[in-house]
Amino acid sequence: MRIGITDSGVGGLSVCAELEARLRRSPVKEDIEIIYLNAAIEDDYSYNSMPDRQTKLQAFDRFLNSVHEKYQPDLLFIACNTLSVLYQDSYFDHHRHRSIKGIVKSGCSEMLSVFENESDVSFIVFATPTTIEEGVYGNALRENGVPASQVVAQACPGLPDAISNDGSGLRAGKLLNTFVPEALAQFDQVPQNLTAFLGCTHYGYQAGLFESALHALVPGARVINPNQGSVDTILSSFDTEPGDGRLTIEFITRYVIPEVVIKSLSVYIGKQAPATFSALKNFTHLPELCGDLPR
């Protein structure tokens, strides 16, 4: 079974790491080959840096075509909220015959499950500017009965890079000290029953910082990290009969991963998922993975 996991950067490695950890705890009979495919064009030029939506669609389409031509994964999981949101566009209908799943569906399900049990719960969706602009999470909540007054969306520009480039959390913490109050200020009155949704896979690395920043202002606030639910989705896609099948992991990227990012990721996943971290350290540099775009 060849599983592709993709993200625009290294945030989706959190999903890869959790998948590795679970497969080590509960080995399966089938051989599992995990290929992490970095969809970002450059370290400093990713989808949230692109000038318009059409450019993003074209770039991701080129990437998907390249991935399926070169690797033909049995399953491709989009472990990126930005790309998962974009993939819902009819622009990608010619890929629908392939086994491609995304994080957005599982994330919506987790929030709606909370609402079914607690109808007074309010939500903050923390995400990248592109994910917020697309409005997928907020729309899904409102369409399923969550009052608009109980849903706010907070864009967090710069936060993924702060997390990737600083494993200490100092840079991310400073940004959250701005983003969390901004989000709470969008409510008419600060809710006491509050759930924060981490709408970017990078955020899961610093879920504890989100909890601390929220608890300082709303002591009972909860955090949903959809990265773990994503692993449930992946595991449901193949036979998990126990056994001693081989597990291999490879990291493929168009650009050279900066040493500072590797150092930060060692803090986040080094002990939990040694094979995932080893794949990152020994990444395969493939300049033709995504193709070039005018900047």
Summary of the structure (lengths in Angstrom):
residues: 295
radius of gyration: 18.5
end to end distance: 36.9
largest distance: 55.1
contacts: 993
relative contact order: 0.21
helix: 49%
strand: 18%
